Amino acid sequence: MLKALLLSMLTLALVKSQDTEETITYTQCTDGYEWDPVRQQCKDTDIDECDIVPDACKGGMKCVNHYGGYLCLPKTAQIIVNNEQPQQETPAAEAASGATTGGVAASSMAATGVLPGGGFVASAAAVAGPEVQTGRNNFVIRRNPADPQHIPSNPSHRIQCAAGYEQSEHNVCQDIDECATGTHNCRADQVCLNLRGSFACQCPPGYQKRGEQCVDIDECSIPPYCQQRCVNTPGSFYCQCSPGFQLAANNYTCVDINECDASNQCAQQCYNILGSFICQCNQGYELSSDRLNCEDIDECRTSSYLCQYQCVNEPGKFSCMCPQGYQVVRSRTCQDINECETTNECREDEMCWNYHGGFRCYPRNPCQDPYVLTSENRCVCPVSSAMCRDLPQSIVYKYMSIRSDRAVPSDIFQIQATTIYTNTINTFRIKSGNENGEFYLRQTSPVSAMLVLVKSLSGPREYIVDLEMLTVNSIGTFRTSSVLRLTIIVGPFSF
């Protein structure tokens, strides 16, 4: 039983701690060790079974943890480290141990065990001699009958420590930090990790071992490291966000940037959207080619029907203007100003007459000899005057205005007899003012007629047309005429 336990412990001690797999593919470890998911290898420190196994040792034995397992030893057992080849001090011990077979040279040892890391030795205190050493297993068994737990502190007394350990000033075997002393053989691209009695060569964080080399781990190929973009770097990585996003405090997720608050580039209106923003312009403006600035819209160029007369472009808007004698109504149309109702320059003996785009001053008494004024704008030639024999009995003055370019044919003025005689016939004609045939007089009844515009007229222009009504009795003994002198002013515009 003792030899079997010893051989098992020796096998564990011969395992080189720096040997690692070529690729990180194992997730199981030998008994007594745990898998490190971060470093992708077995942990350097073993499981302390003495802490986690309830009542690990029976019969009053004490539990001693070591790499990959534990030992049950007597409470008086000591643990001594040896780093040199054994020296056989007493033949009796060698004879008792069985020469160099690797057994424990003690005639009455209760239990022994080898700890990993180069030769921890646990021995019982009931050893026959003061010190017994063996060959292959580097055991050192010490005995102090007075105090089994006491380690000699005589500076002149050299103790032998196991490989990876050295004697301290207090005659205690302490671990050699090969990583600090530079006595390791790790490659330049590896990291030295000190262990108890040894060391291990590992790849730096972000690298994995492949063969004898450490190669970079591409974290970006193992999602999901980053929410949007992953950038691999030697031994590490970092996350990036798409335009319009910024990295959150966790350096993993991306949050939207409100460009309208952070750096508003829009000339007028800014609207934030996920990952970006859009600019809009106020009414009367449009986005320029850079989609940031706003350019004034020339509404006057977009349509010729915005204003009745003239369109004036302004920043962000437009306005309509009307010619002299007109005013803007409903923002876009032009309406004639009645100067006769506002201000005019007519004298007292003149009357003001308004027409499209202006006004005229006419005499209040338009009658000329031998005519006399009988009523407003009506002149009568007295029958007592010999000069009136071949003249119209009366002349009535009328005024009217029409727009330029009026559609034709168009009825524009009606003439009607004011006095009706029995047994008479009335006829109507244009006596003068129609030399170019712009007008036509159409009789509509025995006592009335309609003046028709038959040619389109463009202003400003003035026409004076005499419309005559002839009255003849049925037997031909009575004949008279009356004239309506119509002044027609054609406005300068079609409104």
VOGU-3710 file (C-alpha; in Angstrom, 3 decimals, decimal comma):
1> mlkalllsml> 0,000/0,000/0,000  2,753/2,455/0,839  4,732/1,694/-2,347  1,677/2,158/-4,530  0,985/5,546/-2,993  4,637/6,526/-3,431  4,706/5,584/-7,133  1,517/7,538/-7,748  2,987/10,642/-6,190  6,253/10,281/-8,113
11> tlalvksqdt> 4,347/10,178/-11,394  2,697/13,482/-10,570  6,051/15,048/-9,684  7,555/14,164/-13,073  4,908/16,153/-15,008  6,493/19,315/-16,435  4,368/22,288/-15,543  5,454/24,307/-18,555  4,110/21,796/-21,133  0,964/23,113/-22,772
21> eetitytqct> -1,188/22,019/-25,642  -0,462/23,379/-29,110  -3,945/24,802/-29,477  -6,519/25,759/-26,901  -8,975/22,962/-27,436  -9,333/21,204/-24,069  -11,814/22,152/-21,436  -11,018/19,286/-19,019  -8,062/18,965/-16,696  -6,509/16,133/-14,756
31> dgyewdpvrq> -7,928/15,351/-11,378  -7,245/18,049/-8,858  -7,117/20,953/-11,351  -9,695/23,375/-12,741  -10,148/24,769/-16,266  -9,525/28,500/-16,735  -12,024/29,727/-19,410  -10,307/33,121/-19,703  -6,770/31,857/-20,280  -8,097/28,767/-22,113
41> qckdtdidec> -5,927/26,337/-20,099  -5,846/24,530/-16,799  -5,213/26,701/-13,786  -1,720/26,669/-12,316  -3,089/26,258/-8,796  -4,696/22,968/-7,955  -7,891/22,354/-6,002  -7,334/22,308/-2,255  -9,150/19,087/-1,397  -8,353/19,572/2,294
51> divpdackgg> -10,709/22,573/2,228  -13,469/21,249/0,012  -13,534/17,498/0,909  -15,344/16,980/4,220  -13,330/14,828/6,672  -10,724/13,979/4,007  -8,476/12,010/6,429  -9,559/9,478/9,068  -8,027/8,125/12,211  -6,571/11,347/13,490
61> mkcvnhyggy> -4,430/11,895/10,373  -3,830/15,421/9,114  -4,616/16,429/5,530  -1,778/17,895/3,418  -2,753/19,353/0,010  -0,404/19,022/-2,986  -0,615/19,355/-6,766  -3,373/17,176/-8,165  -4,308/15,543/-4,832  -3,697/15,422/-1,119
71> lclpktaqii> -1,980/13,267/1,566  -3,105/11,971/4,930  -0,153/12,075/7,336  0,320/11,722/11,055  -0,018/14,938/12,965  3,691/14,734/13,890  4,829/14,539/10,234  7,209/17,191/8,870  7,473/18,523/5,285  11,064/19,133/4,110
81> vnneqpqqet> 12,264/20,175/0,625  15,359/18,621/-1,021  16,963/19,915/-4,263  20,098/17,716/-4,439  20,986/14,111/-4,975  20,623/12,097/-1,772  23,557/11,472/0,470  23,357/8,292/2,499  24,516/9,183/5,970  23,867/5,893/7,710
91> paaeaasgat> 24,228/2,433/6,304  21,468/1,343/8,564  19,084/3,673/6,852  20,183/2,469/3,411  19,780/-1,118/4,444  16,370/-0,409/5,833  15,241/1,459/2,734  16,144/-1,238/0,230  19,168/0,467/-1,475  18,223/2,768/-4,383
101> tggvaassma> 14,798/1,506/-5,210  13,215/4,775/-4,268  11,578/3,598/-1,055  11,568/5,454/2,223  14,465/4,662/4,486  12,672/4,465/7,781  12,124/1,429/9,861  8,992/2,648/11,460  7,569/5,345/9,084  3,848/5,703/9,228
111> atgvlpgggf> 3,309/7,294/5,769  5,174/9,238/3,099  4,335/11,252/-0,025  5,916/13,299/-2,748  4,624/16,764/-3,563  5,024/18,189/-7,071  7,342/21,052/-7,917  10,650/19,258/-7,460  10,586/17,243/-4,231  8,359/18,140/-1,353
121> vasaaavagp> 8,721/15,268/1,115  6,296/14,442/3,872  7,621/12,009/6,488  6,475/10,655/9,798  8,248/11,786/12,932  8,819/8,244/14,099  11,944/7,732/11,991  14,676/5,593/13,492  17,569/7,936/12,763  18,135/11,698/12,939
131> evqtgrnnfv> 18,100/12,016/9,087  17,585/9,460/6,365  18,062/10,199/2,629  17,115/8,111/-0,365  18,261/8,012/-3,982  15,810/8,551/-6,842  12,987/10,283/-5,048  14,995/12,953/-3,267  13,387/12,255/0,068  14,758/13,989/3,127
141> irrnpadpqh> 13,370/12,720/6,403  14,270/14,701/9,477  13,658/13,809/13,105  13,666/16,032/16,152  12,530/14,049/19,138  12,346/17,093/21,323  10,103/19,092/18,991  8,751/17,245/15,928  7,478/20,478/14,359  10,736/22,413/14,731
151> ipsnpshriq> 13,007/22,911/11,738  16,672/23,414/12,687  17,671/27,025/12,439  21,425/26,658/12,762  22,849/28,816/9,924  25,875/26,568/9,659  23,705/23,575/8,958  22,970/23,315/5,208  19,674/21,843/4,176  19,034/20,395/0,789
161> caagyeqseh> 16,044/21,856/-1,176  14,196/20,338/-4,097  14,564/21,637/-7,635  13,009/25,068/-7,934  13,659/25,911/-4,295  16,556/27,473/-2,405  17,581/27,828/1,217  16,540/31,068/2,904  18,387/32,864/5,656  16,091/31,126/8,123
171> nvcqdideca> 17,095/27,696/6,789  13,758/27,289/5,082  13,403/26,120/1,479  11,664/28,884/-0,455  10,479/28,990/-4,038  12,822/30,404/-6,689  11,077/32,965/-8,884  12,575/31,953/-12,238  10,598/34,723/-13,949  12,207/37,417/-11,799
181> tgthncradq> 15,708/35,968/-11,895  15,619/35,368/-15,634  16,490/31,673/-15,352  13,469/30,603/-17,384  13,576/29,558/-21,013  10,372/31,207/-22,244  10,364/32,608/-25,757  10,336/36,338/-26,396  6,683/36,210/-27,407  5,719/34,316/-24,246
191> vclnlrgsfa> 5,030/35,385/-20,683  6,749/33,665/-17,780  4,454/32,560/-14,942  6,138/31,542/-11,688  4,878/28,387/-10,018  5,793/26,649/-6,785  9,121/25,051/-7,501  8,897/25,735/-11,231  7,551/28,088/-13,865  5,295/28,034/-16,911
201> cqcppgyqkr> 5,551/29,733/-20,305  2,274/31,202/-21,398  1,070/33,359/-24,221  0,154/36,949/-23,397  -3,552/37,809/-23,045  -5,159/37,876/-26,455  -2,802/35,208/-27,858  -2,990/31,440/-28,015  -0,280/28,843/-28,418  -0,018/27,175/-31,795
211> geqcvdidec> 2,938/24,863/-32,002  5,794/26,717/-30,366  4,516/30,154/-31,313  1,948/32,503/-29,816  -0,534/33,686/-32,406  -3,054/36,486/-32,040  -6,627/35,551/-31,187  -9,027/37,241/-33,594  -11,723/38,228/-31,131  -13,764/39,713/-33,963
221> sippycqqrc> -14,321/36,227/-35,382  -15,963/35,102/-32,160  -19,201/37,108/-31,922  -20,718/38,916/-30,281  -17,903/41,070/-28,951  -19,117/44,366/-30,484  -22,615/45,567/-31,307  -21,687/47,125/-34,644  -18,036/46,990/-35,701  -15,132/45,034/-34,274
231> vntpgsfycq> -11,485/45,923/-34,994  -8,931/43,248/-34,151  -5,547/44,388/-32,847  -2,471/42,365/-31,807  -3,455/40,761/-28,560  -6,692/42,642/-28,206  -9,564/44,327/-30,041  -11,763/47,378/-29,803  -15,273/48,278/-30,895  -16,317/50,935/-33,329
241> cspgfqlaan> -19,692/52,403/-34,173  -21,192/53,326/-37,495  -21,451/57,005/-38,446  -24,181/58,658/-36,411  -23,509/56,476/-33,343  -21,041/56,669/-30,481  -19,598/54,018/-28,205  -21,360/53,649/-24,879  -19,564/53,558/-21,537  -19,378/49,757/-21,696
251> nytcvdinec> -17,223/50,049/-24,867  -19,498/47,494/-26,522  -22,865/48,933/-27,433  -23,521/51,921/-29,675  -25,936/54,732/-28,920  -27,412/57,201/-31,368  -25,849/60,661/-31,574  -28,354/63,500/-31,569  -26,595/65,628/-34,151  -29,169/68,384/-33,723
261> dasnqcaqqc> -27,993/68,899/-30,133  -24,337/67,977/-30,441  -23,291/69,795/-33,605  -26,217/71,202/-35,507  -25,009/71,725/-39,046  -28,372/72,611/-40,509  -28,843/76,188/-41,607  -32,486/76,316/-40,498  -34,300/73,219/-39,200  -32,698/70,003/-37,923
271> ynilgsficq> -34,460/66,684/-37,302  -32,593/63,832/-35,630  -33,131/60,292/-36,925  -31,539/57,006/-35,879  -27,923/57,117/-36,907  -28,180/60,383/-38,799  -30,141/63,623/-39,187  -31,950/65,557/-41,887  -32,169/69,261/-42,548  -35,265/71,099/-43,637
281> cnqgyelssd> -35,842/74,668/-44,663  -38,436/77,240/-43,763  -41,200/78,082/-46,165  -39,833/79,879/-49,170  -36,466/78,106/-49,033  -35,151/74,828/-50,387  -32,183/72,638/-49,488  -29,014/73,282/-51,409  -26,927/70,516/-52,945  -24,977/69,976/-49,701
291> rlncedidec> -28,280/69,108/-47,936  -27,321/71,445/-45,087  -27,823/75,003/-46,255  -30,994/76,614/-47,522  -31,422/78,608/-50,678  -34,159/81,098/-51,369  -36,844/79,896/-53,759  -37,518/82,386/-56,512  -41,261/81,903/-56,619  -41,543/84,440/-59,397
301> rtssylcqyq> -39,624/82,129/-61,716  -41,675/79,079/-60,906  -44,922/80,508/-62,251  -46,124/83,511/-64,175  -49,549/83,374/-62,573  -48,624/84,153/-59,000  -49,309/87,856/-59,384  -51,783/89,641/-61,616  -49,265/92,287/-62,581  -45,714/91,931/-61,215
311> cvnepgkfsc> -44,046/89,410/-58,883  -41,205/90,593/-56,634  -39,011/87,909/-55,075  -37,906/88,409/-51,469  -35,828/86,261/-49,074  -38,059/83,329/-48,216  -41,151/84,829/-49,837  -42,496/86,945/-52,643  -44,835/89,877/-53,003  -47,034/91,256/-55,739
321> mcpqgyqvvr> -46,981/94,783/-57,060  -49,524/96,723/-59,099  -48,982/99,596/-61,534  -49,766/103,196/-60,728  -53,475/103,721/-60,305  -53,989/100,206/-58,905  -53,707/98,626/-55,511  -53,005/95,045/-54,376  -55,998/93,126/-53,040  -55,970/89,569/-51,644
331> srtcqdinec> -52,132/89,632/-51,885  -52,024/88,904/-55,607  -54,639/90,772/-57,645  -54,758/94,398/-58,685  -57,750/96,659/-58,251  -58,273/100,097/-59,720  -57,952/102,988/-57,306  -60,884/105,360/-57,506  -59,001/108,609/-57,293  -62,261/110,549/-57,476
341> ettnecrede> -63,149/109,176/-54,034  -59,749/109,816/-52,529  -57,747/112,733/-53,879  -57,917/114,397/-57,282  -56,827/117,667/-58,834  -60,056/118,621/-60,584  -61,288/122,213/-60,316  -64,652/123,240/-58,966  -66,084/123,729/-62,430  -64,894/120,249/-63,364
351> mcwnyhggfr> -66,148/116,877/-62,430  -63,872/113,880/-61,727  -64,430/110,735/-63,630  -62,540/107,569/-62,711  -61,420/105,001/-65,245  -59,195/101,858/-65,090  -55,807/103,055/-63,991  -56,513/106,768/-63,616  -59,037/109,587/-63,683  -60,076/112,498/-65,884
361> cyprnpcqdp> -61,444/115,958/-65,158  -64,330/116,939/-67,443  -66,184/120,307/-67,464  -69,368/120,296/-65,526  -71,023/122,168/-68,433  -69,970/120,488/-71,664  -72,522/122,443/-73,789  -71,353/124,619/-76,623  -73,347/127,241/-78,555  -76,107/127,094/-79,518
371> yvltsenrcv> -76,667/124,295/-76,921  -77,620/125,058/-73,398  -77,355/122,859/-70,325  -80,723/121,608/-69,171  -79,637/118,859/-66,803  -76,471/117,113/-65,867  -74,495/116,296/-69,015  -77,526/117,087/-71,242  -77,337/119,877/-73,764  -80,418/120,986/-75,779
381> cpvssamcrd> -80,506/123,182/-78,857  -83,465/125,665/-78,527  -86,022/125,411/-81,346  -86,228/129,197/-81,366  -82,683/129,387/-82,607  -82,264/129,279/-86,365  -78,901/127,553/-85,853  -80,579/124,509/-84,405  -82,575/123,677/-87,493  -79,979/121,254/-88,939
391> lpqsivykym> -78,482/120,176/-85,612  -79,434/117,317/-83,308  -82,099/118,371/-80,869  -80,026/117,208/-77,896  -76,585/115,939/-77,031  -76,009/113,793/-73,956  -72,433/113,289/-72,695  -71,540/109,890/-71,239  -68,229/108,381/-70,119  -67,129/104,765/-69,738
401> sirsdravps> -63,938/102,712/-69,291  -63,092/99,267/-70,533  -60,091/97,018/-69,837  -57,406/96,511/-72,388  -57,611/93,444/-74,617  -61,213/92,744/-73,779  -62,676/89,681/-75,413  -64,806/90,317/-78,521  -67,571/90,511/-79,542  -68,730/92,159/-76,364
411> difqiqatti> -71,747/94,324/-75,505  -70,393/97,422/-73,847  -73,109/100,160/-73,829  -76,880/100,448/-74,273  -78,651/103,512/-75,725  -82,340/104,094/-75,119  -84,868/106,816/-75,950  -85,941/108,910/-72,991  -89,031/110,372/-74,726  -91,361/108,147/-76,694
421> ytntintfri> -93,737/109,651/-79,255  -96,736/107,873/-80,679  -96,823/106,878/-84,320  -93,039/107,347/-84,618  -90,205/105,114/-85,774  -86,771/105,165/-84,121  -83,580/104,126/-85,856  -80,039/104,021/-84,449  -76,617/104,508/-86,035  -72,993/105,330/-85,209
431> ksgnengefy> -72,674/108,864/-86,478  -68,907/109,324/-85,876  -65,895/107,848/-84,063  -65,960/104,444/-85,727  -63,656/105,059/-88,639  -61,749/101,776/-88,111  -64,847/99,699/-87,462  -64,100/98,852/-83,824  -67,803/99,133/-82,890  -71,201/98,014/-84,123
441> lrqtspvsam> -74,624/99,329/-83,026  -77,302/96,686/-82,829  -80,925/97,759/-82,345  -82,507/95,696/-79,635  -86,019/97,270/-79,538  -87,998/100,123/-81,139  -86,584/102,469/-78,492  -83,126/100,994/-77,665  -79,889/99,739/-79,182  -76,664/98,034/-77,955
451> lvlvkslsgp> -73,124/99,159/-78,769  -70,994/96,109/-79,479  -67,192/95,969/-79,395  -66,110/93,900/-82,360  -62,361/94,476/-82,301  -60,025/93,978/-79,337  -58,611/97,286/-78,105  -55,325/97,882/-76,323  -54,839/100,829/-74,050  -54,247/103,319/-72,898
461> reyivdleml> -56,435/104,916/-75,532  -59,502/107,177/-75,768  -62,431/106,893/-78,206  -65,284/109,449/-78,639  -68,235/107,827/-80,395  -71,456/109,676/-81,333  -74,489/107,405/-81,218  -77,498/108,939/-82,973  -81,180/108,118/-82,664  -83,424/109,302/-85,537
471> tvnsigtfrt> -87,130/109,713/-84,840  -89,644/109,984/-87,767  -93,440/109,990/-87,584  -95,378/107,518/-89,645  -96,498/110,028/-92,271  -93,070/111,585/-92,597  -93,999/115,068/-91,515  -91,842/114,985/-88,346  -88,147/114,219/-88,100  -85,733/114,768/-85,254
481> ssvlrltiiv> -82,483/113,332/-83,879  -80,653/112,997/-80,595  -76,968/112,243/-80,043  -75,282/110,394/-77,193  -71,616/111,387/-77,192  -69,871/108,434/-75,525  -66,270/108,818/-74,362  -64,616/105,368/-74,092  -61,250/105,127/-72,315  -59,380/101,862/-72,752
491> gpfsf> -57,277/101,089/-69,661  -53,575/100,201/-69,979  -54,005/96,708/-68,562  -56,363/93,807/-68,813  -57,424/94,200/-65,191
//
